Amino acid sequence: MLYAPIQRPDTRRSRILALANQKGGVGKTTTAVNLGTALAAIHKRVLIIDLDPQGNASTGLGLGADDRQLTTYDVLVGDVALDEAAIETPVPGLFVVPSTRELSGAEIELVDMPRREHRLAAALAAVPGSWDYVLIDCPPSLNLLTLNAFVASDAVLVPLQCEFYALEGLSHLLHTVERVRRSLNPRLEIQGVILTMFDKRNNICDMVASDVRSHFGEKVYDTVIPRNVRVSEAPSFGKPVLLYDWRSAGSQAYIHLASELLRRDAMVPA
C-alpha cells in the first residue's frame, strides 16, 4: 500500500486531545480511529498518534508491519521529528504516527531521560498547527506513556463502556488528570465523556448512562456510540467503519460525535 508524503500547512495551533481510560476494551481505539475519520471527512486535517504498544489504531487504519518504518517509539526516545514519522492513511486528510510492540520498552528508556514527561509535548511543539486535530490513542493504563499524552494535550476524551463496572477506576483517571493539571499542564481538562457500546435492548445500559450523566452532567456527550456489528468487523479489514460501511448505525454515530465535538470546541476560548 502506498501512502502520500506529508505536506506542511500553515502554523495554526492544533487542538490536541488524548483518548484515555485505564480500563481496556471500552472503545478507546475504535473511537480514536473513527472520530479521526469523521473529522477528516468534514475537511479537517487530523493526526492520530498511536501511543499504545498493541498498535491497534495503526492496524485499524490498514497499516501492516512493513508500513511502520518510523513509529511513536522513534519519536519519543530517538531524534525523529513527528512529521517524519507521520504518514497519510487511505483516508484523505487523516495521518497516523504508528506504533509497534517496541513501544512497550520506551517507558524504561524514558525514565532516565531529561524532561521525560514532556517528550511528546516537545515533538508536537516542533510542528505547531500541522493538523487541525491531534488525537492521541493512549494505552489502557496510567503509565509514563499516558502521562506524556496528558502533558502534550489540551484536553482528555474519556470513552466509557455502558456496563456495570463503567465508573470503576474513572475516579483514578480524573485524579490523575487533576494532578497533571496542577503540576505539569495547567491547560489540561476533561473535554468530555463518550458513552460507547450502548445496547438499547439492555436495561443496564440505560441505568449506566443515567448514572454517568448524573455524575458528570454536561461533560457527557449527547451522542452515544451503539454496540454495532459493523464497527466490530471493520478493524479486521483494516478500515475505519466509515469506509467499511458508512450507512451503519456506528458510522452515523461517529459522524454525529464529530459534529458535537466541533460544536463544543467552538465554545472553547482560543
PLY file of the C-alpha trace (Angstrom):
ply
format ascii 1.0
element vertex 270
property float x
property float y
property float z
element edge 269
property int vertex1
property int vertex2
end_header
0.00 0.00 0.00
1.31 3.42 -0.94
0.96 6.43 1.28
1.19 10.06 0.21
4.04 12.17 1.60
3.09 14.65 4.27
2.65 18.28 3.27
3.34 21.13 5.71
0.39 23.51 6.10
0.36 26.86 7.90
1.21 27.45 11.55
-2.23 27.46 13.18
-2.29 25.75 16.55
-3.60 22.19 16.64
-6.30 21.07 19.05
-4.72 18.14 20.90
-6.94 15.55 22.58
-5.88 12.44 24.50
-8.28 9.48 24.41
-7.77 7.69 27.69
-9.31 5.15 30.01
-7.28 2.84 32.21
-9.83 0.09 31.58
-9.29 -1.81 28.34
-12.00 -2.79 25.88
-14.06 0.39 26.25
-13.87 1.51 22.61
-10.96 3.91 23.06
-9.03 2.93 19.93
-12.23 2.45 17.93
-13.24 5.98 18.88
-9.83 7.43 18.01
-9.85 5.84 14.55
-13.46 6.59 13.67
-13.68 10.05 15.22
-10.49 10.93 13.34
-12.00 9.60 10.12
-15.23 11.53 10.65
-13.31 14.77 11.28
-11.23 14.19 8.14
-14.46 13.58 6.19
-15.55 17.13 7.03
-12.25 18.52 5.76
-10.22 18.70 8.96
-6.57 17.69 8.89
-6.22 15.06 11.58
-3.27 13.22 13.10
-3.74 10.08 15.17
-0.78 9.29 17.42
-0.82 5.59 18.27
0.65 5.57 21.77
-0.45 2.03 22.60
2.23 -0.69 22.15
-0.51 -3.03 20.87
-0.69 -0.83 17.77
-4.39 -1.42 17.24
-5.07 2.07 15.87
-2.37 1.50 13.26
-3.86 -1.87 12.31
-7.35 -0.42 12.19
-6.14 2.11 9.64
-4.73 -0.60 7.39
-1.04 -0.34 8.26
0.90 -3.58 8.10
4.24 -4.22 9.77
6.16 -3.09 6.67
4.38 0.28 6.70
5.64 1.15 10.19
9.18 2.23 9.40
9.14 5.13 11.86
6.95 4.93 14.94
5.98 6.66 18.16
8.91 4.86 19.78
11.32 6.67 17.45
9.65 10.00 18.21
9.77 9.55 21.99
13.23 8.07 22.50
15.02 8.96 19.28
15.71 12.01 17.19
12.84 11.55 14.75
10.55 14.53 14.18
6.83 13.94 14.46
6.13 14.92 10.86
8.82 12.50 9.65
7.01 9.62 11.32
3.50 10.73 10.28
2.14 9.09 7.14
-1.13 9.71 5.34
-3.68 6.92 5.51
-6.08 5.97 2.70
-8.48 8.49 4.30
-7.66 11.89 2.73
-6.50 14.33 5.38
-6.02 11.64 8.04
-2.46 10.90 9.15
-1.09 8.47 11.71
2.13 8.01 13.64
2.07 4.23 14.01
3.08 2.05 16.91
4.66 -1.36 17.38
5.35 -3.53 20.41
8.78 -1.88 20.58
7.00 1.00 22.29
6.45 -1.17 25.37
10.15 -0.73 26.19
10.04 3.03 25.82
8.84 3.59 29.36
12.00 2.03 30.77
14.20 4.09 28.46
12.32 7.30 29.25
12.94 7.01 32.99
16.49 8.37 32.78
15.81 10.95 30.08
15.57 14.67 30.89
12.01 16.04 30.97
10.72 12.54 30.40
7.06 13.59 30.75
7.48 16.28 28.07
8.90 14.22 25.18
5.65 14.10 23.19
4.80 17.72 24.00
8.18 18.81 22.64
7.67 16.79 19.46
4.28 18.41 18.90
5.59 21.88 19.71
8.12 21.48 16.90
5.32 21.20 14.30
2.66 23.69 15.51
-0.55 23.78 13.52
0.39 20.99 11.14
-3.01 19.44 11.83
-6.38 20.81 12.93
-6.81 17.94 15.39
-4.33 15.60 17.03
-5.92 12.54 18.66
-3.64 10.55 20.96
-4.69 6.93 21.47
-3.35 6.13 24.95
-2.59 2.67 26.35
-5.13 1.19 28.80
-3.07 2.16 31.84
-1.93 5.33 33.58
1.77 4.98 32.84
4.54 7.24 31.57
3.24 7.00 28.01
-0.20 8.22 29.10
1.46 10.92 31.19
3.28 12.13 28.05
-0.08 12.32 26.29
-1.65 14.32 29.13
1.24 16.79 29.26
1.00 17.31 25.49
-2.80 17.66 25.33
-5.33 20.43 25.68
-7.95 18.03 26.99
-8.88 14.40 27.61
-11.69 12.47 25.93
-12.89 9.51 28.00
-14.65 6.67 26.16
-16.77 4.83 28.73
-18.42 1.48 28.07
-22.06 1.16 29.11
-21.61 -1.68 31.57
-21.95 -2.28 35.29
-18.31 -1.53 36.15
-18.07 1.55 33.92
-17.33 4.01 36.71
-14.75 1.78 38.40
-11.35 3.36 38.05
-12.71 6.52 36.46
-12.14 8.47 39.65
-8.46 7.45 39.50
-8.24 8.78 35.94
-9.88 12.05 36.95
-7.50 12.35 39.91
-4.52 11.82 37.58
-5.81 14.48 35.18
-6.15 16.92 38.09
-2.62 16.19 39.33
-1.19 16.73 35.83
-3.16 19.96 35.53
-1.75 21.26 38.82
1.86 20.28 38.32
2.67 19.77 34.63
-0.01 21.09 32.28
-2.33 23.81 33.63
-4.50 23.87 30.49
-5.48 20.19 30.73
-9.18 19.46 31.25
-11.73 16.75 30.72
-13.18 17.60 27.32
-15.94 15.04 27.59
-17.11 11.51 28.35
-18.29 9.37 25.42
-20.69 6.52 26.16
-19.75 3.53 23.99
-21.08 0.04 23.21
-24.62 1.08 24.10
-27.21 -1.65 23.63
-30.74 -0.29 23.81
-32.08 -3.80 24.46
-30.13 -3.96 27.71
-31.67 -2.18 30.70
-28.26 -1.98 32.41
-27.02 0.27 29.59
-29.80 2.77 30.33
-29.01 2.61 34.04
-25.28 3.16 33.49
-25.90 6.02 31.05
-28.23 7.69 33.53
-25.71 7.21 36.36
-22.84 8.66 34.31
-24.91 11.67 33.27
-25.93 12.31 36.87
-22.25 12.31 37.90
-20.77 14.31 35.02
-23.67 16.33 33.64
-22.81 18.30 30.51
-19.39 16.67 30.28
-21.15 13.59 28.86
-21.69 13.76 25.11
-25.26 13.62 23.82
-24.06 11.27 21.09
-23.93 7.64 22.20
-21.95 5.03 20.27
-24.08 1.90 19.84
-22.91 -1.67 20.04
-22.71 -2.40 16.32
-21.53 -5.43 14.37
-20.12 -3.32 11.53
-17.97 -1.34 13.99
-16.57 -4.61 15.35
-15.90 -6.05 11.87
-14.17 -3.02 10.35
-10.73 -3.36 12.06
-10.27 -6.89 10.68
-10.45 -5.34 7.20
-8.01 -2.57 8.15
-10.65 0.11 7.68
-12.49 2.65 9.81
-16.18 1.78 9.93
-16.98 4.90 7.90
-15.09 3.32 4.97
-16.28 -0.19 5.69
-19.99 0.68 5.88
-20.83 4.37 6.12
-24.56 3.63 6.33
-24.26 1.61 9.54
-25.52 2.90 12.87
-21.94 3.01 14.17
-20.75 5.17 11.27
-23.59 7.59 11.69
-22.91 7.84 15.42
-19.28 8.81 14.82
-20.33 11.43 12.28
-22.68 12.93 14.90
-19.89 12.71 17.51
-17.51 14.67 15.27
-20.16 17.36 14.77
-20.77 17.58 18.51
-17.02 17.79 19.18
-16.70 20.70 16.76
-19.64 22.49 18.39
-18.10 22.07 21.83
-14.67 23.21 20.68
-16.19 26.29 19.07
-17.09 27.41 22.59
-13.55 26.89 23.93
-11.61 30.19 24.27
-8.68 30.39 21.84
0 1
1 2
2 3
3 4
4 5
5 6
6 7
7 8
8 9
9 10
10 11
11 12
12 13
13 14
14 15
15 16
16 17
17 18
18 19
19 20
20 21
21 22
22 23
23 24
24 25
25 26
26 27
27 28
28 29
29 30
30 31
31 32
32 33
33 34
34 35
35 36
36 37
37 38
38 39
39 40
40 41
41 42
42 43
43 44
44 45
45 46
46 47
47 48
48 49
49 50
50 51
51 52
52 53
53 54
54 55
55 56
56 57
57 58
58 59
59 60
60 61
61 62
62 63
63 64
64 65
65 66
66 67
67 68
68 69
69 70
70 71
71 72
72 73
73 74
74 75
75 76
76 77
77 78
78 79
79 80
80 81
81 82
82 83
83 84
84 85
85 86
86 87
87 88
88 89
89 90
90 91
91 92
92 93
93 94
94 95
95 96
96 97
97 98
98 99
99 100
100 101
101 102
102 103
103 104
104 105
105 106
106 107
107 108
108 109
109 110
110 111
111 112
112 113
113 114
114 115
115 116
116 117
117 118
118 119
119 120
120 121
121 122
122 123
123 124
124 125
125 126
126 127
127 128
128 129
129 130
130 131
131 132
132 133
133 134
134 135
135 136
136 137
137 138
138 139
139 140
140 141
141 142
142 143
143 144
144 145
145 146
146 147
147 148
148 149
149 150
150 151
151 152
152 153
153 154
154 155
155 156
156 157
157 158
158 159
159 160
160 161
161 162
162 163
163 164
164 165
165 166
166 167
167 168
168 169
169 170
170 171
171 172
172 173
173 174
174 175
175 176
176 177
177 178
178 179
179 180
180 181
181 182
182 183
183 184
184 185
185 186
186 187
187 188
188 189
189 190
190 191
191 192
192 193
193 194
194 195
195 196
196 197
197 198
198 199
199 200
200 201
201 202
202 203
203 204
204 205
205 206
206 207
207 208
208 209
209 210
210 211
211 212
212 213
213 214
214 215
215 216
216 217
217 218
218 219
219 220
220 221
221 222
222 223
223 224
224 225
225 226
226 227
227 228
228 229
229 230
230 231
231 232
232 233
233 234
234 235
235 236
236 237
237 238
238 239
239 240
240 241
241 242
242 243
243 244
244 245
245 246
246 247
247 248
248 249
249 250
250 251
251 252
252 253
253 254
254 255
255 256
256 257
257 258
258 259
259 260
260 261
261 262
262 263
263 264
264 265
265 266
266 267
267 268
268 269
